[in-house]
Amino acid sequence: MVATLAILGGLALIPVVIVIRAAILVSIWAWFMVPLGAPDIGVAMAIGITCVVSMIVPHPDKKGDGWQGVIGSVIGWLVVWLIAWIAQMFL
C-alpha cells in the first residue's frame, strides 16, 4: 500500500516539476534572449525547448535516486534562477 502511494505521489509530482522548470526557463529567456531580439516564449514552448535540449545534451550520472534526485534538481534550477536574476539586474 505504501509503495503504491509513493509511486502515485511520484507520478503526480512529474507535471509539477516540469512546469517549475519551464517557468524558470521562461523568465531567464525573457531576461536575456528577448532583449537580443528573440521572441517571448510561454510555458508550453519552454517545455518543448527543454525536451529538445534534454534529448541532445548528454546527461552525467544522476544526482541521486528518488526524492533526493528530484529535490537536488529543483534546488539546482532555483540556484541558476537566482544567479540569472542577479545578473539581469546589471544589464
Residue frames relative to the residue before (quaternion, step in Angstrom):
aa qw qx qy qz dx dy dz
M 1.0000 0.0000 0.0000 0.0000 0.00 0.00 0.00
V 0.6732 0.4860 -0.2908 0.4754 3.57 0.90 -0.95
A 0.6443 0.5211 -0.3240 0.4565 3.58 0.99 -0.80
T 0.6373 0.5227 -0.3252 0.4636 3.57 1.01 -0.77
L 0.6604 0.4960 -0.3051 0.4741 3.59 0.96 -0.84
A 0.6302 0.5271 -0.3320 0.4635 3.59 1.04 -0.73
I 0.6554 0.5014 -0.3084 0.4733 3.57 0.96 -0.83
L 0.6706 0.4895 -0.2997 0.4700 3.59 0.89 -0.88
G 0.6357 0.5210 -0.3228 0.4693 3.58 1.05 -0.75
G 0.6487 0.5114 -0.3074 0.4723 3.56 1.01 -0.80
L 0.6598 0.4964 -0.3051 0.4744 3.58 0.98 -0.79
A 0.6531 0.4999 -0.3151 0.4736 3.58 1.05 -0.72
L 0.6439 0.5396 -0.3176 0.4398 3.59 1.14 -0.57
I 0.5325 0.6652 -0.3996 0.3380 3.61 1.12 -0.57
P 0.7023 0.4412 -0.3099 0.4648 3.68 0.70 -0.87
V 0.6096 0.5525 -0.3538 0.4449 3.60 1.07 -0.69
V 0.6722 0.4874 -0.2925 0.4743 3.58 0.91 -0.92
I 0.6336 0.5295 -0.3316 0.4563 3.60 0.98 -0.79
V 0.6804 0.4792 -0.2924 0.4710 3.61 0.90 -0.89
I 0.6183 0.5311 -0.3517 0.4604 3.63 1.00 -0.72
R 0.6713 0.4894 -0.2989 0.4697 3.58 0.88 -0.93
A 0.6554 0.5049 -0.3138 0.4659 3.59 0.97 -0.80
A 0.6446 0.5199 -0.3278 0.4546 3.61 0.96 -0.79
I 0.6290 0.5148 -0.3310 0.4793 3.57 1.03 -0.73
L 0.6546 0.5069 -0.3112 0.4665 3.59 0.94 -0.83
V 0.6272 0.5405 -0.3381 0.4474 3.61 0.97 -0.83
S 0.7064 0.4542 -0.2866 0.4610 3.59 0.82 -0.91
I 0.6507 0.4935 -0.3294 0.4738 3.62 0.95 -0.76
W 0.6137 0.5407 -0.3367 0.4666 3.58 1.06 -0.74
A 0.6710 0.4967 -0.2986 0.4625 3.58 0.90 -0.91
W 0.6673 0.5121 -0.3061 0.4458 3.59 1.02 -0.73
F 0.8360 0.2626 -0.0908 0.4731 3.59 0.83 -0.94
M 0.7375 0.4202 -0.2498 0.4660 3.63 0.98 -0.66
V 0.6365 0.5479 -0.3363 0.4261 3.60 0.95 -0.82
P 0.6538 0.4978 -0.3481 0.4512 3.67 0.89 -0.68
L 0.6576 0.4943 -0.3081 0.4778 3.60 1.21 -0.39
G 0.6586 -0.5326 0.2948 0.4423 3.58 1.30 0.03
A 0.4912 0.6400 -0.4519 0.3808 3.59 1.21 0.03
P 0.5165 -0.6450 0.4505 0.3381 3.60 -1.04 0.61
D 0.5874 -0.5350 0.4618 0.3943 3.55 -1.28 0.37
I 0.1675 -0.7618 0.6132 0.1250 3.55 -1.18 0.54
G 0.3585 -0.7087 0.5655 0.2225 3.53 -1.27 0.49
V 0.7457 -0.3958 0.2892 0.4513 3.52 -1.33 -0.05
A 0.6470 0.5231 -0.3301 0.4459 3.61 0.94 -0.82
M 0.6589 0.4878 -0.3085 0.4824 3.60 0.96 -0.82
A 0.6362 0.5271 -0.3279 0.4581 3.58 1.03 -0.77
I 0.6221 0.5167 -0.3402 0.4799 3.59 1.03 -0.71
G 0.6518 0.5147 -0.3102 0.4625 3.59 0.97 -0.82
I 0.6487 0.5022 -0.3159 0.4766 3.59 0.95 -0.86
T 0.6414 0.5270 -0.3182 0.4578 3.57 0.97 -0.86
C 0.6415 0.5201 -0.3200 0.4644 3.59 0.99 -0.80
V 0.6655 0.4988 -0.3059 0.4633 3.58 0.89 -0.92
V 0.6794 0.4875 -0.2970 0.4611 3.58 0.85 -0.96
S 0.6692 0.5009 -0.3186 0.4469 3.59 0.91 -0.80
M 0.6281 0.5126 -0.3434 0.4742 3.60 1.16 -0.41
I 0.7115 0.4699 -0.2539 0.4566 3.59 1.06 -0.74
V 0.7303 0.4234 -0.2288 0.4849 3.57 0.88 -0.98
P 0.4101 -0.7046 0.5100 0.2741 3.61 -0.82 0.91
H 0.3354 -0.7429 0.5517 0.1765 3.55 -1.11 0.75
P 0.3682 -0.7092 0.5484 0.2464 3.59 -0.83 0.94
D 0.7554 -0.3413 0.2642 0.4930 3.55 -1.26 -0.08
K 0.5810 -0.5978 0.4316 0.3447 3.54 -1.11 0.73
K 0.5418 -0.6247 0.4615 0.3213 3.56 -1.21 0.62
G 0.7615 -0.2171 0.1778 0.5842 3.56 1.11 -0.51
D 0.4847 -0.6491 0.4961 0.3123 3.50 -1.25 0.23
G 0.8308 0.2576 -0.1681 0.4639 3.51 -1.23 0.48
W 0.8528 -0.1429 0.1184 0.4880 3.51 -1.12 -0.81
Q 0.6106 0.5602 -0.3668 0.4228 3.61 1.03 -0.69
G 0.6565 0.5104 -0.3072 0.4627 3.58 0.99 -0.77
V 0.6606 0.4986 -0.3044 0.4716 3.57 0.96 -0.87
I 0.6796 0.4785 -0.2926 0.4727 3.58 0.85 -0.95
G 0.6375 0.5268 -0.3251 0.4587 3.60 0.99 -0.77
S 0.6541 0.5053 -0.3115 0.4688 3.57 0.99 -0.80
V 0.6731 0.4903 -0.3022 0.4639 3.58 0.85 -0.94
I 0.6412 0.5017 -0.3320 0.4764 3.61 0.95 -0.78
G 0.6307 0.5340 -0.3281 0.4577 3.59 0.99 -0.77
W 0.6616 0.4944 -0.3089 0.4717 3.60 0.93 -0.86
L 0.6624 0.5071 -0.3074 0.4578 3.58 0.98 -0.84
V 0.6188 0.5204 -0.3447 0.4769 3.60 1.08 -0.64
V 0.6380 0.5069 -0.3225 0.4816 3.60 0.97 -0.81
W 0.6373 0.5286 -0.3173 0.4623 3.58 1.00 -0.85
L 0.6536 0.5091 -0.3066 0.4685 3.59 0.96 -0.86
I 0.6569 0.4981 -0.3103 0.4734 3.60 0.92 -0.88
A 0.6545 0.5017 -0.3107 0.4725 3.60 0.96 -0.83
W 0.6312 0.5306 -0.3344 0.4564 3.60 1.00 -0.80
I 0.6517 0.4952 -0.3139 0.4812 3.59 0.97 -0.85
A 0.6660 0.5131 -0.3094 0.4443 3.60 0.89 -0.90
Q 0.6746 0.5048 -0.3143 0.4374 3.61 0.91 -0.84
M 0.5825 0.5764 -0.3841 0.4253 3.60 1.16 -0.39
F 0.6812 0.4740 -0.2864 0.4789 3.60 1.22 -0.41
L 0.5116 0.6430 -0.4277 0.3768 3.61 1.22 0.03
